[in-house]
Amino acid sequence: MASTLRALVCISLLAMSCGAQNVTVPAVLNGLEGGSATSIPFGTNQPVRVQYVYDAEELPWTGPRAITRVSLRADNAEPGVTTFAQKGYVFVTMLLSTTSLRAGETTATYADNYGADAMVVLDNVPMLLPAQSAVLGARAANIDFVLPQPWAYGMTPMRPNVPAPRNLLVELRIHSQPTGVYRIDNVGSCSSSPVQFGSLGPACASSGLQLQLQPGASLLAGSTFTWTIRNVVPNGPTLLFVATQQQPLLFGAPTLPIPVPLFDATNPLSPNAALAQIAPELRYGAPDCFINVQPEVSLFALADAAGNAAMSVSLPADRGLVGASVYAQAVGYSQTANPMQIVTSIGQQSTVCGPLGVARIYNFGSVTATVGQRSLGQGAVLEFY
């Protein structure tokens, strides 16, 4: 066992050395459903004041932009199932502004978040919220706020010693609305659905059970992400290979295209000859087992008595990580599986889905309230024209 694990650690150490403009805000949700749905502001019969602030990084444009229409997307949390009846009349005021405050710097006081160019672009106008039929995928943004006059983003006059505002603020005041359920697409929490990659055959199993790698539900910048490995030999050792890129070749060797079999195709009980040149301690084969990822980091853990192990990594709080992927594969020890005495899992790819630079401040019951409830990472998915 020691020699096998040494060889696997050796592999890990070797790896460590060796046209059209998007108008969706946040931009990463162009064509994608947001992480949650919300009844704020239309799913109630009360007046509502709600303010959204989006960091400049969430915008699909830079520099000045003339805005003539703002549109919301209705929720479609259950594609092909979710529907909403038409709702109206809803009386709405809309205010637009740039702001020097980032989402994380906003306060619960509405006026604190405005920039010098804050402007009411719609004033207590009646509108119908359109009926939403069952569709697949993210809905079209068809809850339209058409501006009588264009509003210019990024045209705030220069002021001495004050940085030019870069972030966007959108505020809705719902003066009155009838009773009725109507949810909109919301940034909200996100889930990072894993995607399998690589190879794994049925013979790569211990006592008939294959190693299972289960990633966490949400991969968020600034948080801890955990993988759970199941069907490990009780109290046995296991490794987790982790990488931030999926390399086409193991260590760049043309004889080792990933996924790399840990066996000789002509004699599965013998090692892969090309791999054995790099790690001579791999003297035996592991039929149907593969290396699916070139590890940048290897994590080690002992399984519990039930054969489960958990390993975690912490991601820095870097907004630039959103959209990046993490690739992982588990490797476990088993004296009975094969002569190499190891089993491998299929690879699992997870994508960093948040948090996004968005803040929401809202108050039920009054459009003149000066203070609301503030939450970060929450906000409507919008489209701008």
One Martini backbone bead per residue (centre of mass of N, CA, C, O) as a GRO file, in nm:
protein
  385
    1MET     BB    1   0.058   0.062  -0.021
    2ALA     BB    2   0.291   0.264   0.008
    3SER     BB    3   0.397   0.244  -0.285
    4THR     BB    4   0.138   0.332  -0.427
    5LEU     BB    5   0.104   0.611  -0.289
    6ARG     BB    6   0.379   0.716  -0.374
    7ALA     BB    7   0.320   0.710  -0.677
    8LEU     BB    8   0.077   0.905  -0.669
    9VAL     BB    9   0.231   1.142  -0.545
   10CYS     BB   10   0.432   1.162  -0.773
   11ILE     BB   11   0.231   1.247  -0.987
   12SER     BB   12   0.150   1.509  -0.847
   13LEU     BB   13   0.434   1.643  -0.835
   14LEU     BB   14   0.482   1.646  -1.136
   15ALA     BB   15   0.245   1.835  -1.201
   16MET     BB   16   0.346   2.082  -1.029
   17SER     BB   17   0.600   2.122  -1.227
   18CYS     BB   18   0.498   2.084  -1.515
   19GLY     BB   19  -2.092   4.087  -3.249
   20ALA     BB   20  -2.308   4.059  -3.012
   21GLN     BB   21  -2.443   4.241  -2.754
   22ASN     BB   22  -2.478   4.202  -2.431
   23VAL     BB   23  -2.779   4.290  -2.216
   24THR     BB   24  -2.723   4.134  -1.963
   25VAL     BB   25  -2.808   4.160  -1.604
   26PRO     BB   26  -2.596   3.972  -1.551
   27ALA     BB   27  -2.385   3.863  -1.798
   28VAL     BB   28  -2.361   3.548  -1.711
   29LEU     BB   29  -2.699   3.526  -1.765
   30ASN     BB   30  -2.693   3.479  -2.058
   31GLY     BB   31  -2.937   3.237  -2.116
   32LEU     BB   32  -2.965   3.206  -1.799
   33GLU     BB   33  -3.071   3.097  -1.513
   34GLY     BB   34  -3.114   3.186  -1.220
   35GLY     BB   35  -3.069   3.080  -0.880
   36SER     BB   36  -3.358   3.224  -0.843
   37ALA     BB   37  -3.665   3.325  -0.696
   38THR     BB   38  -3.906   3.611  -0.679
   39SER     BB   39  -4.168   3.823  -0.524
   40ILE     BB   40  -3.979   4.057  -0.580
   41PRO     BB   41  -4.238   4.290  -0.633
   42PHE     BB   42  -4.508   4.106  -0.765
   43GLY     BB   43  -4.596   3.875  -0.524
   44THR     BB   44  -4.808   4.101  -0.429
   45ASN     BB   45  -5.043   4.358  -0.275
   46GLN     BB   46  -4.811   4.557  -0.224
   47PRO     BB   47  -4.615   4.791  -0.166
   48VAL     BB   48  -4.287   4.863  -0.326
   49ARG     BB   49  -3.934   4.895  -0.248
   50VAL     BB   50  -3.665   4.855  -0.491
   51GLN     BB   51  -3.303   4.799  -0.495
   52TYR     BB   52  -3.036   4.786  -0.739
   53VAL     BB   53  -2.688   4.672  -0.742
   54TYR     BB   54  -2.423   4.681  -0.996
   55ASP     BB   55  -2.140   4.591  -1.082
   56ALA     BB   56  -1.940   4.659  -1.345
   57GLU     BB   57  -1.864   4.350  -1.396
   58GLU     BB   58  -2.181   4.281  -1.471
   59LEU     BB   59  -2.148   4.435  -1.726
   60PRO     BB   60  -2.168   4.435  -2.098
   61TRP     BB   61  -2.037   4.724  -2.061
   62THR     BB   62  -1.854   5.020  -2.158
   63GLY     BB   63  -1.921   5.310  -2.090
   64PRO     BB   64  -2.134   5.479  -2.251
   65ARG     BB   65  -2.509   5.456  -2.243
   66ALA     BB   66  -2.809   5.428  -2.407
   67ILE     BB   67  -3.132   5.403  -2.252
   68THR     BB   68  -3.474   5.275  -2.349
   69ARG     BB   69  -3.480   4.985  -2.198
   70VAL     BB   70  -3.629   4.776  -1.941
   71SER     BB   71  -3.602   4.421  -1.855
   72LEU     BB   72  -3.773   4.142  -1.735
   73ARG     BB   73  -3.769   3.817  -1.589
   74ALA     BB   74  -3.931   3.546  -1.552
   75ASP     BB   75  -3.971   3.273  -1.394
   76ASN     BB   76  -3.803   2.921  -1.453
   77ALA     BB   77  -3.752   2.680  -1.242
   78GLU     BB   78  -3.965   2.491  -1.417
   79PRO     BB   79  -3.924   2.371  -1.697
   80GLY     BB   80  -4.239   2.331  -1.855
   81VAL     BB   81  -4.423   2.444  -1.591
   82THR     BB   82  -4.398   2.734  -1.539
   83THR     BB   83  -4.656   2.976  -1.456
   84PHE     BB   84  -4.834   3.292  -1.545
   85ALA     BB   85  -5.054   3.523  -1.495
   86GLN     BB   86  -5.185   3.794  -1.561
   87LYS     BB   87  -5.092   4.127  -1.430
   88GLY     BB   88  -5.332   4.383  -1.333
   89TYR     BB   89  -5.262   4.679  -1.240
   90VAL     BB   90  -4.934   4.825  -1.235
   91PHE     BB   91  -4.774   5.077  -1.043
   92VAL     BB   92  -4.479   5.251  -1.174
   93THR     BB   93  -4.149   5.336  -1.063
   94MET     BB   94  -3.841   5.457  -1.216
   95LEU     BB   95  -3.488   5.443  -1.127
   96LEU     BB   96  -3.175   5.582  -1.239
   97SER     BB   97  -2.819   5.499  -1.173
   98THR     BB   98  -2.517   5.584  -1.072
   99THR     BB   99  -2.231   5.449  -0.873
  100SER     BB  100  -1.957   5.428  -0.645
  101LEU     BB  101  -2.093   5.187  -0.530
  102ARG     BB  102  -2.070   4.884  -0.432
  103ALA     BB  103  -2.252   4.632  -0.327
  104GLY     BB  104  -2.078   4.599  -0.053
  105GLU     BB  105  -2.126   4.934   0.009
  106THR     BB  106  -2.400   4.941   0.070
  107THR     BB  107  -2.709   5.048   0.202
  108ALA     BB  108  -3.034   5.059   0.353
  109THR     BB  109  -3.024   5.348   0.235
  110TYR     BB  110  -3.125   5.466  -0.052
  111ALA     BB  111  -2.985   5.754  -0.083
  112ASP     BB  112  -2.683   5.653  -0.037
  113ASN     BB  113  -2.668   5.507  -0.343
  114TYR     BB  114  -2.664   5.744  -0.507
  115GLY     BB  115  -2.603   5.938  -0.772
  116ALA     BB  116  -2.585   6.240  -0.951
  117ASP     BB  117  -2.782   6.091  -1.195
  118ALA     BB  118  -3.041   6.057  -1.068
  119MET     BB  119  -3.351   5.923  -1.228
  120VAL     BB  120  -3.675   5.958  -1.320
  121VAL     BB  121  -3.819   5.759  -1.594
  122LEU     BB  122  -4.075   5.664  -1.425
  123ASP     BB  123  -4.419   5.784  -1.327
  124ASN     BB  124  -4.671   5.616  -1.225
  125VAL     BB  125  -4.727   5.365  -1.421
  126PRO     BB  126  -4.922   5.160  -1.603
  127MET     BB  127  -4.914   4.789  -1.602
  128LEU     BB  128  -4.872   4.476  -1.761
  129LEU     BB  129  -4.823   4.151  -1.675
  130PRO     BB  130  -4.740   3.899  -1.852
  131ALA     BB  131  -4.806   3.610  -1.959
  132GLN     BB  132  -4.669   3.277  -1.867
  133SER     BB  133  -4.555   3.017  -2.023
  134ALA     BB  134  -4.441   2.712  -2.097
  135VAL     BB  135  -4.084   2.673  -2.091
  136LEU     BB  136  -3.764   2.637  -2.206
  137GLY     BB  137  -3.558   2.777  -2.024
  138ALA     BB  138  -3.492   3.086  -2.048
  139ARG     BB  139  -3.655   3.362  -2.058
  140ALA     BB  140  -3.785   3.616  -2.189
  141ALA     BB  141  -3.764   3.968  -2.171
  142ASN     BB  142  -4.117   4.089  -2.120
  143ILE     BB  143  -4.080   4.310  -1.890
  144ASP     BB  144  -4.150   4.631  -1.989
  145PHE     BB  145  -3.953   4.945  -1.973
  146VAL     BB  146  -4.038   5.228  -2.137
  147LEU     BB  147  -3.870   5.513  -2.226
  148PRO     BB  148  -3.944   5.831  -2.316
  149GLN     BB  149  -3.637   5.881  -2.240
  150PRO     BB  150  -3.325   5.862  -2.256
  151TRP     BB  151  -3.064   5.709  -2.063
  152ALA     BB  152  -2.738   5.797  -1.942
  153TYR     BB  153  -2.467   5.612  -1.903
  154GLY     BB  154  -2.177   5.770  -1.788
  155MET     BB  155  -2.254   6.117  -1.766
  156THR     BB  156  -2.125   6.223  -1.528
  157PRO     BB  157  -2.002   6.479  -1.393
  158MET     BB  158  -1.722   6.608  -1.303
  159ARG     BB  159  -1.557   6.582  -0.981
  160PRO     BB  160  -1.368   6.680  -0.743
  161ASN     BB  161  -1.230   6.405  -0.578
  162VAL     BB  162  -1.435   6.218  -0.750
  163PRO     BB  163  -1.520   5.933  -0.855
  164ALA     BB  164  -1.636   5.783  -1.113
  165PRO     BB  165  -1.907   5.622  -1.173
  166ARG     BB  166  -1.974   5.253  -1.250
  167ASN     BB  167  -2.229   5.170  -1.124
  168LEU     BB  168  -2.554   5.020  -1.101
  169LEU     BB  169  -2.890   5.163  -1.060
  170VAL     BB  170  -3.211   5.011  -0.969
  171GLU     BB  171  -3.550   5.139  -0.925
  172LEU     BB  172  -3.856   5.025  -0.767
  173ARG     BB  173  -4.203   5.145  -0.751
  174ILE     BB  174  -4.488   5.001  -0.602
  175HIS     BB  175  -4.789   5.144  -0.548
  176SER     BB  176  -4.977   4.922  -0.698
  177GLN     BB  177  -5.149   4.590  -0.663
  178PRO     BB  178  -5.270   4.301  -0.726
  179THR     BB  179  -5.347   4.002  -0.661
  180GLY     BB  180  -5.067   3.776  -0.722
  181VAL     BB  181  -4.866   3.553  -0.873
  182TYR     BB  182  -4.516   3.683  -0.934
  183ARG     BB  183  -4.213   3.583  -1.059
  184ILE     BB  184  -3.868   3.649  -1.072
  185ASP     BB  185  -3.565   3.655  -1.186
  186ASN     BB  186  -3.276   3.557  -0.983
  187VAL     BB  187  -2.976   3.543  -0.875
  188GLY     BB  188  -2.890   3.451  -0.609
  189SER     BB  189  -2.837   3.157  -0.558
  190CYS     BB  190  -2.614   2.889  -0.648
  191SER     BB  191  -2.554   2.619  -0.875
  192SER     BB  192  -2.303   2.350  -0.936
  193SER     BB  193  -2.326   2.147  -1.177
  194PRO     BB  194  -2.193   1.863  -1.244
  195VAL     BB  195  -1.940   1.725  -1.474
  196GLN     BB  196  -1.856   1.463  -1.643
  197PHE     BB  197  -1.534   1.293  -1.691
  198GLY     BB  198  -1.388   1.056  -1.866
  199SER     BB  199  -1.300   0.728  -1.727
  200LEU     BB  200  -1.491   0.413  -1.650
  201GLY     BB  201  -1.496   0.085  -1.551
  202PRO     BB  202  -1.643  -0.198  -1.406
  203ALA     BB  203  -1.364  -0.326  -1.287
  204CYS     BB  204  -1.340  -0.057  -1.114
  205ALA     BB  205  -1.357  -0.229  -0.812
  206SER     BB  206  -1.477  -0.284  -0.470
  207SER     BB  207  -1.676  -0.526  -0.397
  208GLY     BB  208  -1.858  -0.403  -0.651
  209LEU     BB  209  -1.762  -0.102  -0.586
  210GLN     BB  210  -1.757   0.220  -0.684
  211LEU     BB  211  -1.610   0.509  -0.691
  212GLN     BB  212  -1.749   0.809  -0.540
  213LEU     BB  213  -1.789   1.146  -0.663
  214GLN     BB  214  -1.914   1.431  -0.464
  215PRO     BB  215  -1.999   1.732  -0.517
  216GLY     BB  216  -2.093   2.020  -0.443
  217ALA     BB  217  -2.350   2.253  -0.508
  218SER     BB  218  -2.154   2.514  -0.443
  219LEU     BB  219  -1.929   2.731  -0.623
  220LEU     BB  220  -1.764   2.980  -0.429
  221ALA     BB  221  -1.631   3.263  -0.389
  222GLY     BB  222  -1.508   3.275  -0.059
  223SER     BB  223  -1.524   2.957  -0.011
  224THR     BB  224  -1.610   2.630   0.076
  225PHE     BB  225  -1.528   2.317  -0.084
  226THR     BB  226  -1.687   1.988  -0.111
  227TRP     BB  227  -1.588   1.650  -0.121
  228THR     BB  228  -1.736   1.325  -0.164
  229ILE     BB  229  -1.632   0.993  -0.077
  230ARG     BB  230  -1.740   0.678  -0.190
  231ASN     BB  231  -1.656   0.342  -0.144
  232VAL     BB  232  -1.450   0.308   0.056
  233VAL     BB  233  -1.244   0.162   0.241
  234PRO     BB  234  -1.266   0.109   0.550
  235ASN     BB  235  -1.032   0.328   0.679
  236GLY     BB  236  -0.919   0.422   0.414
  237PRO     BB  237  -0.729   0.551   0.172
  238THR     BB  238  -0.734   0.878  -0.002
  239LEU     BB  239  -0.745   1.063  -0.309
  240LEU     BB  240  -0.738   1.406  -0.443
  241PHE     BB  241  -0.761   1.534  -0.756
  242VAL     BB  242  -0.665   1.876  -0.851
  243ALA     BB  243  -0.781   2.115  -1.104
  244THR     BB  244  -0.797   2.413  -1.335
  245GLN     BB  245  -0.722   2.212  -1.573
  246GLN     BB  246  -0.769   2.035  -1.883
  247GLN     BB  247  -0.555   1.821  -1.996
  248PRO     BB  248  -0.461   1.635  -2.281
  249LEU     BB  249  -0.181   1.571  -2.133
  250LEU     BB  250   0.025   1.389  -1.942
  251PHE     BB  251   0.285   1.596  -1.894
  252GLY     BB  252   0.288   1.626  -2.224
  253ALA     BB  253   0.270   1.334  -2.319
  254PRO     BB  254   0.199   1.175  -2.620
  255THR     BB  255   0.157   0.880  -2.468
  256LEU     BB  256  -0.064   1.051  -2.253
  257PRO     BB  257  -0.370   1.062  -2.304
  258ILE     BB  258  -0.646   1.200  -2.177
  259PRO     BB  259  -0.726   0.928  -2.053
  260VAL     BB  260  -0.531   0.717  -1.841
  261PRO     BB  261  -0.446   0.402  -1.833
  262LEU     BB  262  -0.377   0.149  -1.564
  263PHE     BB  263  -0.332  -0.034  -1.829
  264ASP     BB  264  -0.303  -0.299  -2.045
  265ALA     BB  265  -0.487  -0.378  -2.315
  266THR     BB  266  -0.355  -0.678  -2.349
  267ASN     BB  267  -0.294  -0.664  -2.012
  268PRO     BB  268  -0.465  -0.552  -1.739
  269LEU     BB  269  -0.247  -0.661  -1.512
  270SER     BB  270  -0.079  -0.455  -1.650
  271PRO     BB  271   0.088  -0.185  -1.711
  272ASN     BB  272   0.135   0.112  -1.836
  273ALA     BB  273   0.416   0.167  -2.007
  274ALA     BB  274   0.428   0.482  -2.018
  275LEU     BB  275   0.373   0.526  -1.711
  276ALA     BB  276   0.608   0.348  -1.594
  277GLN     BB  277   0.835   0.550  -1.680
  278ILE     BB  278   0.746   0.766  -1.460
  279ALA     BB  279   0.624   0.521  -1.255
  280PRO     BB  280   0.786   0.240  -1.158
  281GLU     BB  281   0.594   0.142  -0.914
  282LEU     BB  282   0.399   0.069  -1.148
  283ARG     BB  283   0.373  -0.289  -1.192
  284TYR     BB  284   0.060  -0.289  -1.217
  285GLY     BB  285  -0.267  -0.339  -1.290
  286ALA     BB  286  -0.598  -0.149  -1.348
  287PRO     BB  287  -0.876  -0.240  -1.453
  288ASP     BB  288  -1.070   0.034  -1.573
  289CYS     BB  289  -0.858   0.243  -1.485
  290PHE     BB  290  -0.816   0.610  -1.452
  291ILE     BB  291  -0.662   0.906  -1.550
  292ASN     BB  292  -0.850   1.226  -1.567
  293VAL     BB  293  -0.627   1.412  -1.418
  294GLN     BB  294  -0.403   1.672  -1.378
  295PRO     BB  295  -0.251   1.738  -1.093
  296GLU     BB  296  -0.198   2.021  -0.873
  297VAL     BB  297  -0.352   1.880  -0.633
  298SER     BB  298  -0.330   1.680  -0.327
  299LEU     BB  299  -0.558   1.499  -0.130
  300PHE     BB  300  -0.587   1.360   0.206
  301ALA     BB  301  -0.776   1.068   0.336
  302LEU     BB  302  -0.967   0.903   0.573
  303ALA     BB  303  -1.193   0.687   0.612
  304ASP     BB  304  -1.457   0.570   0.745
  305ALA     BB  305  -1.640   0.296   0.849
  306ALA     BB  306  -1.840   0.355   0.584
  307GLY     BB  307  -1.655   0.476   0.336
  308ASN     BB  308  -1.610   0.791   0.400
  309ALA     BB  309  -1.499   1.103   0.247
  310ALA     BB  310  -1.362   1.440   0.308
  311MET     BB  311  -1.287   1.732   0.098
  312SER     BB  312  -1.128   2.062   0.102
  313VAL     BB  313  -1.159   2.399  -0.034
  314SER     BB  314  -1.038   2.736  -0.063
  315LEU     BB  315  -1.165   3.029  -0.196
  316PRO     BB  316  -1.116   3.318  -0.311
  317ALA     BB  317  -1.243   3.657  -0.309
  318ASP     BB  318  -1.288   3.636  -0.652
  319ARG     BB  319  -1.473   3.749  -0.912
  320GLY     BB  320  -1.286   3.624  -1.147
  321LEU     BB  321  -1.379   3.314  -1.090
  322VAL     BB  322  -1.623   3.338  -1.240
  323GLY     BB  323  -1.645   3.048  -1.460
  324ALA     BB  324  -1.459   2.870  -1.339
  325SER     BB  325  -1.285   2.557  -1.314
  326VAL     BB  326  -1.302   2.233  -1.144
  327TYR     BB  327  -1.100   1.939  -1.123
  328ALA     BB  328  -1.185   1.593  -1.028
  329GLN     BB  329  -1.036   1.298  -0.853
  330ALA     BB  330  -1.056   0.974  -0.725
  331VAL     BB  331  -0.840   0.770  -0.501
  332GLY     BB  332  -0.820   0.427  -0.398
  333TYR     BB  333  -0.780   0.168  -0.169
  334SER     BB  334  -0.733  -0.196  -0.266
  335GLN     BB  335  -0.662  -0.536  -0.214
  336THR     BB  336  -0.908  -0.666  -0.417
  337ALA     BB  337  -0.932  -0.529  -0.705
  338ASN     BB  338  -0.610  -0.539  -0.781
  339PRO     BB  339  -0.272  -0.544  -0.822
  340MET     BB  340  -0.246  -0.227  -0.765
  341GLN     BB  341  -0.463  -0.144  -0.533
  342ILE     BB  342  -0.670   0.041  -0.705
  343VAL     BB  343  -0.913   0.307  -0.737
  344THR     BB  344  -1.134   0.496  -0.949
  345SER     BB  345  -1.288   0.778  -1.067
  346ILE     BB  346  -1.470   0.985  -1.202
  347GLY     BB  347  -1.489   1.285  -1.328
  348GLN     BB  348  -1.530   1.632  -1.189
  349GLN     BB  349  -1.699   1.929  -1.289
  350SER     BB  350  -1.673   2.263  -1.156
  351THR     BB  351  -1.841   2.584  -1.132
  352VAL     BB  352  -1.812   2.910  -1.075
  353CYS     BB  353  -2.123   3.097  -0.970
  354GLY     BB  354  -2.003   3.269  -0.725
  355PRO     BB  355  -2.047   3.568  -0.632
  356LEU     BB  356  -2.223   3.841  -0.719
  357GLY     BB  357  -2.230   4.199  -0.784
  358VAL     BB  358  -2.506   4.220  -0.578
  359ALA     BB  359  -2.782   4.428  -0.461
  360ARG     BB  360  -3.062   4.438  -0.217
  361ILE     BB  361  -3.332   4.675  -0.151
  362TYR     BB  362  -3.624   4.638   0.066
  363ASN     BB  363  -3.992   4.732   0.092
  364PHE     BB  364  -4.284   4.670   0.252
  365GLY     BB  365  -4.574   4.910   0.224
  366SER     BB  366  -4.362   5.136   0.092
  367VAL     BB  367  -4.242   5.400  -0.134
  368THR     BB  368  -4.123   5.607   0.113
  369ALA     BB  369  -3.919   5.454   0.224
  370THR     BB  370  -3.575   5.490   0.347
  371VAL     BB  371  -3.566   5.185   0.448
  372GLY     BB  372  -3.426   4.858   0.416
  373GLN     BB  373  -3.352   4.541   0.310
  374ARG     BB  374  -3.032   4.389   0.298
  375SER     BB  375  -2.873   4.205   0.019
  376LEU     BB  376  -2.639   3.985  -0.102
  377GLY     BB  377  -2.660   3.827  -0.413
  378GLN     BB  378  -2.920   3.997  -0.490
  379GLY     BB  379  -3.121   4.007  -0.798
  380ALA     BB  380  -3.226   4.106  -1.086
  381VAL     BB  381  -3.282   4.007  -1.412
  382LEU     BB  382  -3.162   4.200  -1.687
  383GLU     BB  383  -3.249   4.416  -1.970
  384PHE     BB  384  -3.090   4.622  -2.222
  385TYR     BB  385  -3.165   4.912  -2.476
   0.00000   0.00000   0.00000
